[in-house]
Amino acid sequence: MRRLLAPILLLTILALGLPGLAAAKPAPGEGPSTPAPGPDPTHVTVLKPWGPNLTYRIVRNTTAYTELNARSDPYSYPQKDSWFTIDCQLYANTQSGSRLWTHIPGVGWVIDNAIKTYTDGRLQGVPSCADPGAGHVWFKQPWGPRKEYRVTRDVQLLDRPGGAPVATTLPAKSWTALGCAVTHTGGLWFYANPRGRGRGFVPADAVNRWQDGVPAGLKRCVTQPQPIRTYAAIGDSYSSGLGTDAAQTSGCKQSPGAFFGQLRGGLKQGIVTSDFYFQACAGATSKDVLAKQLDALDSGTRVVTLTAGGNDFNFERIAKSCLFPGGTPCYAAVNQETQRSAVTRVRRDLATLYTAVRRKAPNAKVYVLGYPRVVHPTRIEGCGALSREDGPVLLRAVLTMNRTIRRAIGQRRGFRYVDLTRTFQDHPACNKGSVDWLNGVHVDSLDKDASFHPNDLGHQAIAARLRQVAPQYFG
C-alpha cells in the first residue's frame, strides 16, 4: 500500500507547486515561463549619497506630521515596508531635544529613525529643509517676541480682560504671539497679537503654552497696552442693510451687504471692528439707539457711523400712505408727521442721542448720514399708488428729516453730517431708464418695509461716499 501512495503524493506536491520545488517544464509549444521581477533599482538598501529619485523604506508603522514635532497635527500615516523619496532633512529642537526630521513630499515630516537611510545623521548631499513653523511653540520654553502659541479653541479678542469683543474670532489651531500677561478677577489673561487679525486680550486657557502660568520672560501688563481703536455702526434700517439681497427677514434685519460690511475690510490707522460693533437695527428710533446700541462705544472707539431720525418721523407710515392705495392720502400723512411739534420733538431726541454718543465715545469721529431723495421729483414710473403730484410731497418729508438732523448736530465737536442727496440723485427708486440704487415698491415681498431702502448697489454707493468723506479711516 505504501508503494502505491508514494508516487501519488509526489505528483500532488508537484501539481501544487510548493516553495522550494522546481517548476514543471512547460509542455511543448507553450514557450518559456515568465521570469521573476528583479529588485527595484530606486530602492536604497545600502549606504549611499542622497538622490532625488531614490526611495527609502519605512521600518515601522509611523505618523507623518505637518510640522517638526510629534505634537503637531498628523498629516498621514506611512506604513511599514512602504518606500518613499526624500526631498530634504532638518534638525529641530523638540521637547526631547534636537531631533533629525525627514520630509517626504506629499506625506509630511517623519522622525528620522522611522525611515531606513543607513546612517545615524543626515544623508550625504540631501538638501536642508526650510523650517515650516520656526516660531511655533510645541513644548515648554521661554517666551520670545517672535514665538507664536497655538489657540486651543475658538476665542474672541477683547478690548480688555473681560471686556468687549474686537476684530474677528481666532479659530482653534491658529497661532498668535503674546505681548504681556495680566491677572483679572482671579484669572490669567494674555494680550494676543495674531498676524493680520488685530490685537486684544484672550483668557490664558485659550492658548497652549505647554505649562501652567506665564512663560518665562513674558512681561506683565503694567500699563494698558496700546488702545484698541474700533469702528461702530449704529442706527436704523439704513445702516442695518434692510433692502439688500442678504438682509435678515426678522430681528434687526442686518445684512453683510450693508455699507458696514463694505467698509470693515479696509479700515485704516489700526482701527478694527467686529459684528459686536454692528448694532444698527431696522425700526430703531433715536431713543432705541440711545437705549440699546451704545454698548458698542467706549473710549477706544475712533469712528462711528449713525443713521437715525427717519423712524422718529414715522417715515414708514408716510411711505406706505404714499405707495399703497387706501387709507391716509400721501400729502396728509406727510403733513401730520412733519408738523412743527414733531420737528421740535425729533430734534430734541436726536440732540440727546448725539450728546450720549459723545459721552460714550469721547475720542470718536462721528459721521451722521442723512437720507437720500427717494424718488425723482417729476419722473416716477411703477411706484405703486405714488403719483407725480405725490413725488414732491414725499421729498418734502425727506428734506424735513435731513434739515432736522443737521440742526441737531449744530456745531458739535467731532460730528460731521454726510449728505446723500447727490449720491442718489441719478439713481432714485421708481426711475424708469436708470439703474435704481433704492428699492421701489415691494408688493409681493414678505417685507414691504424694504421699499425706499438702499439695495446692494445703494449700500456700495454709501460706502464709496464715506470713503470720499473720511479717506483717513476708510480705504
PyMOL commands that set and color helices and strands:
alter all, ss='L'
color gray80, all
select helices_A, chain A and resi 2-16+112-114+204-206+237-240+259-266+275-277+286-292+294-296+315-323+330-337+340-360+390-409+421-424+448-450+456-469
alter helices_A, ss='H'
color red, helices_A
select strands_A, chain A and resi 55-57+64-65+74-76+83-85+88-94+97-104+108-111+149-151+155-158+165-170+175-184+187-193+200-203+207-208+229-235+271-272+301-307+365-369+415-418
alter strands_A, ss='S'
color yellow, strands_A
deselect
rebuild
show_as cartoon
